[in-house]
Amino acid sequence: LFDGAFFSEGPAVAPDGSVYFSDITFSHQAVLETGAIHAGHIWKFDPATSKTIIFRSPSGMSNGIKFDSRGDMLICEGADHGGRRVIRTDMKTGMSYIIAHSYEGRRLNSPNDVTIDEKGRIYFSDPRYLGHEPIDQPVMAVYRIDVDGSIHRIITNAGKPNGVCVSPDQKTLYVVSNENGATGFDRLPDGAPTHNGRMALLAYDLAADGAAQFRQVLVDYFPQDGPDGLVVDVEGNLYVAVRDKTRPGICVYSPGGKELAYIKTEIPTNVGFGRGSESKTLYITAGKSLYRIRLNKQGYQLPSKR
């Protein structure tokens, strides 16, 4: 659908069917001849016209994007000259609000991906993959933002958490660990060896109060690279963007971790389902591009409250 991004990420479909996705412009690579650095962008793809335009730039180095039940956009902004925060954009007024930027008085590492439960609570991962900024948190964790605005660190044992997703029955929080052995791959010399840590798709029991308890490793990818982002369909099956260089693509798993299908792609970053008549369309970000594929399953979306 589009191949003009630097590093595409985080596709999410708005209630009106528009597709938004991040363009992460690594500051050590996305440099113009003048020395100016791309400041990160959010693109908007219109399925009706097949046109893609800039929605926001600078983006705060946005990564994961989701839409809540009111139709507002939630955005994880990372490090590397980014905002290191989670923001909410009112899609009617265009105004944005910072809803998380620190924990215990210290800045977040680099918010990466976000998911929302049906009670309106927000869950986001906070790893660090690149950037020159100090790392102020003692652990790479998953946090929950309650409807009263309070922030809680709920998972500290997921390795380097990346993709996050709440199951349709609201009883499981899926977390990807993609522990690549570095907190600033952009600052390592070319060819510097690193050692992968936990590369896995993890399942946590999600309690009614939003607490999370580790349940099991659904899929272990080690020693290959693990996944990035993921979403679920209405039956609870998982669609996972797997970055294993020997078998890159979208792997579809049952809630118990059994592989059901495989869609070969270039090395992907994330996925997002369409809405309405397009609810069986899966959008995929990979490399510099945005793709879509028609499926036989309907994607899960939060019930609308507008």
ZIJO-V40978 format. One record per backbone hydrogen bond with DSSP energy under -1.0 kcal/mol. CO is the residue of the C=O (numbers start at 0). NH is the residue of the N-H. E is the energy in kcal/mol with one decimal. If there is no record, write none. Layout:
# ZIJO-V40978
CO|NH|E, CO|NH|E
This chain:
# ZIJO-V40978
1|289|-2.3, 6|23|-2.7, 8|21|-2.5, 11|19|-3.0, 13|16|-2.4, 17|13|-2.8, 18|44|-3.6, 19|11|-2.4, 20|42|-2.8, 21|8|-2.0, 22|40|-1.9, 23|25|-1.0, 25|28|-1.9, 25|29|-3.4, 28|30|-2.1, 29|37|-2.4, 31|34|-1.8, 35|31|-3.2, 40|22|-2.5, 41|54|-3.1, 41|55|-1.8, 42|20|-1.9, 43|52|-2.4, 44|18|-2.7, 45|49|-2.6, 50|45|-2.7, 52|43|-2.9, 55|41|-2.4, 59|82|-1.9, 60|77|-2.5, 63|75|-2.6, 65|73|-3.5, 67|70|-1.8, 68|304|-3.1, 71|67|-2.5, 72|88|-3.0, 73|65|-2.1, 74|86|-2.3, 75|62|-2.7, 76|84|-1.1, 77|83|-1.7, 84|76|-3.3, 85|98|-2.7, 85|99|-1.4, 86|74|-2.5, 87|96|-2.6, 88|72|-2.1, 89|93|-3.1, 94|89|-2.9, 96|87|-2.8, 99|85|-2.8, 100|107|-1.8, 102|105|-1.6, 105|102|-2.8, 111|63|-2.4, 112|124|-2.0, 114|122|-3.1, 116|119|-1.9, 120|116|-2.5, 121|144|-3.4, 122|114|-2.4, 123|142|-2.8, 124|111|-2.2, 128|184|-2.4, 140|125|-2.1, 141|153|-2.2, 141|154|-1.7, 142|123|-2.2, 143|151|-2.5, 144|121|-2.4, 145|148|-2.3, 149|145|-2.6, 151|143|-2.8, 154|141|-2.0, 159|177|-2.5, 162|175|-2.8, 164|173|-3.3, 166|169|-1.9, 170|205|-2.7, 171|166|-2.6, 172|203|-1.8, 173|164|-2.0, 174|201|-2.9, 175|161|-2.7, 176|199|-1.8, 177|179|-1.1, 178|196|-3.3, 183|186|-2.4, 188|191|-2.1, 197|178|-1.9, 198|220|-2.9, 199|176|-2.8, 200|217|-2.4, 200|218|-1.4, 201|174|-2.2, 202|214|-2.5, 202|215|-1.6, 203|172|-2.6, 204|212|-2.1, 206|209|-2.0, 210|206|-3.0, 212|204|-3.1, 215|202|-2.6, 218|200|-2.6, 220|223|-1.8, 225|242|-1.6, 227|162|-1.1, 228|240|-2.7, 230|238|-2.9, 231|299|-2.1, 232|235|-1.8, 236|232|-1.9, 237|252|-2.4, 238|230|-1.7, 239|241|-1.0, 239|250|-2.3, 240|227|-2.4, 241|248|-1.9, 243|246|-1.5, 247|264|-1.1, 248|241|-2.8, 249|262|-2.6, 250|239|-2.8, 251|259|-3.8, 251|260|-1.3, 252|237|-2.8, 253|256|-2.2, 257|253|-2.4, 260|251|-2.7, 262|249|-2.5, 268|228|-2.3, 269|284|-2.3, 271|282|-3.3, 274|277|-2.6, 275|278|-1.7, 277|280|-2.0, 278|298|-3.1, 279|294|-3.1, 280|273|-2.4, 281|292|-1.9, 282|271|-2.0, 283|290|-3.0, 284|268|-3.0, 284|269|-1.2, 285|288|-2.5, 286|7|-2.9, 287|4|-2.2, 288|285|-1.8, 289|1|-1.3, 290|283|-2.2, 292|281|-2.7, 297|233|-2.7
